[in-house]
Amino acid sequence: MESRTWRDNVIDALKANNITLIVHVADRVLAPIITKLEADPFFKVVTLSREEEGIGILTGAYMGGQRGALLLQSSGFGNILNALGSLALPYQIPFVILLSPRGYLMEHNVVQLAWGKALPTTIDALDMQVFDLTSPDEVPFKADKGIKHAFVTRRPVVLSISTQLSGGKDGAH
């Protein structure tokens, strides 16, 4: 029997919490998860051309009774700020943001550093909860509880896949 990976545990948590709509902008760290989601008929997976489109799609889906998640790299988080601040947050639209962080430990691209440093303060200023996924053992619990938190509080939450867990760009294969 194939052993379960942390990626499988993230997908299990999405399923257990009836997250059926996945919207994403491609990312190397998230690619293995996206591939598994696309192969699973439980999920409807939509590729976005820009990250902020995902906020509108997830808002409409939630208003229609469907739960969703947005998968993106932290550099794309900056693109969703207006949609978060003027739509999802004031209108209490819960969804999950599965985030592949850049600009932290093991970052190899200098242009990612400034936003990597600003991201935690920005998320905090939006009063959003972050659940850091840092080790495989904690993923089932934190992913499940983080998703539940979104729908209890009626606010988007961030599940942040640390580079310690993913291996960053080098460990994404």
C-alpha positions in Angstrom: 0.0 0.0 0.0 1.3 3.4 -0.9 2.1 5.6 2.1 0.2 8.9 2.5 2.2 12.1 1.9 1.6 15.5 3.4 0.1 16.5 0.0 -2.4 13.6 0.3 -3.2 14.8 3.8 -4.0 18.3 2.5 -6.3 16.9 -0.1 -7.9 14.6 2.5 -8.6 17.7 4.6 -10.1 19.6 1.7 -12.4 16.6 1.0 -13.4 16.1 4.6 -14.5 19.7 4.8 -16.4 19.5 1.5 -14.1 21.9 -0.4 -15.1 21.0 -3.9 -14.0 24.0 -6.0 -10.3 24.6 -6.5 -9.0 27.7 -8.2 -5.3 28.3 -8.8 -2.5 30.0 -10.5 0.2 27.4 -11.4 3.1 27.1 -9.1 6.0 24.6 -9.0 5.5 23.8 -5.3 1.7 23.4 -5.6 1.9 21.5 -9.0 1.9 18.0 -7.4 -1.2 18.9 -5.4 -2.9 20.4 -8.4 -2.2 17.3 -10.5 -3.8 15.1 -7.8 -6.8 17.5 -7.5 -7.3 17.5 -11.2 -7.3 13.7 -11.3 -10.0 13.4 -8.6 -13.6 13.8 -9.8 -14.6 15.1 -6.3 -13.0 18.4 -7.2 -13.7 21.0 -9.9 -10.4 22.6 -10.7 -10.1 26.0 -12.5 -6.9 27.5 -13.7 -6.9 31.3 -13.3 -5.1 33.8 -15.5 -4.8 36.2 -12.5 -5.0 35.5 -8.8 -7.8 38.0 -8.0 -10.2 36.3 -10.4 -10.2 33.5 -7.8 -11.7 35.7 -5.1 -14.7 36.5 -7.4 -15.2 32.9 -8.4 -15.0 31.6 -4.8 -17.4 34.4 -3.7 -19.9 33.4 -6.3 -19.5 29.7 -5.6 -20.0 30.3 -1.8 -23.1 32.4 -2.5 -24.4 29.3 -4.5 -23.6 26.9 -1.6 -20.2 25.6 -2.7 -17.0 25.7 -0.7 -13.7 26.5 -2.3 -10.0 27.0 -2.1 -7.5 29.3 -3.8 -4.0 27.9 -4.5 -1.3 30.4 -5.1 2.3 31.5 -4.5 2.8 34.2 -2.0 4.0 36.6 -4.6 0.5 36.4 -6.1 -1.1 37.2 -2.8 -0.4 40.9 -3.5 -2.6 40.6 -6.5 -5.6 39.6 -4.4 -5.5 42.4 -1.8 -8.2 44.6 -3.2 -10.5 41.7 -3.8 -10.0 40.5 -0.3 -10.4 43.9 1.3 -13.4 45.0 -0.7 -15.3 41.7 -1.2 -14.3 38.6 0.7 -13.5 40.1 4.1 -16.4 42.7 4.5 -19.0 40.3 3.1 -17.7 37.4 5.2 -16.9 35.0 2.4 -15.0 32.0 3.8 -12.5 30.0 1.8 -9.1 28.5 2.1 -5.9 30.0 0.6 -3.3 27.3 0.2 -0.2 29.4 0.0 3.3 28.5 -1.4 5.5 31.1 0.3 8.4 32.8 -1.4 11.0 35.1 0.1 11.8 32.9 3.1 14.1 30.1 4.0 15.8 28.6 0.9 14.7 31.5 -1.4 17.0 31.7 -4.4 15.4 34.7 -6.2 16.2 38.1 -4.8 13.0 39.7 -6.3 10.9 37.6 -3.9 12.5 38.8 -0.7 10.7 42.2 -0.2 7.2 40.7 -0.6 8.2 37.7 1.5 9.1 40.0 4.3 5.9 42.1 3.9 3.5 39.2 3.6 3.1 38.3 7.3 2.4 41.9 8.3 0.0 42.3 5.4 -2.0 39.2 6.3 -2.0 40.3 9.9 -3.3 43.8 8.9 -6.2 42.1 7.1 -6.9 40.2 10.4 -6.6 36.9 8.6 -5.6 33.7 10.4 -2.6 31.8 9.2 -1.9 28.1 9.8 1.7 27.2 9.1 2.2 23.7 7.8 5.8 23.0 8.7 6.1 19.2 9.3 4.3 16.2 7.8 3.0 15.0 11.1 1.1 18.2 11.8 -0.5 18.6 8.4 -3.6 16.5 8.9 -4.6 18.3 12.1 -3.6 21.9 11.1 -5.1 21.6 7.6 -8.4 20.2 8.9 -8.7 22.7 11.8 -7.6 25.6 9.6 -10.3 24.8 7.0 -12.9 24.5 9.8 -11.8 27.8 11.2 -12.6 29.6 7.9 -16.2 28.4 7.9 -16.7 29.0 11.7 -15.4 32.5 11.5 -16.7 33.2 8.0 -13.4 34.6 6.9 -10.7 33.4 4.5 -7.8 31.6 6.1 -4.3 30.9 4.9 -2.7 27.4 5.0 0.9 28.2 4.4 3.1 25.4 3.2 6.5 26.2 4.6 9.6 25.5 2.6 10.7 23.2 5.5 7.7 21.0 4.5 7.8 21.3 0.7 11.5 21.6 0.2 10.8 24.9 -1.7 11.4 25.1 -5.4 14.1 22.5 -5.2 12.0 19.9 -3.5 8.8 20.4 -5.5 9.3 17.5 -7.8 
